[in-house]
Amino acid sequence: MAIHSIMSMGPAMMPAQAKAAPTTFESQQKFGAYLKDAIQEVNSAQVQSDMMTEKLVRGEDVDLHNVMITAQKASIALSATMEVRNKVVEAYQEIMRMPV
């Protein structure tokens, strides 16, 4: 097995250069988009749960266990979202208490 020095490698053999780090604005935009998507998914789960419950109440052809599973998924998603929100608020409050 031949070991070549880094200088002897041609440009095609060099590893890809690391992409430049995103700016603060880009990072904020990406985080904002991620947060918006996550909240929309939670809302979608809540809407789907409501629709399944309404179908059950109207007597349409839905299985009770599917209604319960959908409702539980929506409940867990909302609970997880609230816990994340609480942790973010707690972290913000902790940062604001730090002396400058």
Buried (B, 14 or more C-beta within 10 A) or exposed (E): EEEEEEEEEEEEEEEEEEEEEEEEEEEEEEEEEEEEEBEEEBBEBBEBBEEBBEBBEEEEEBEEEEBBEBBEBBEEBBEEBEEEEEEEEEEEEEEEEEEE
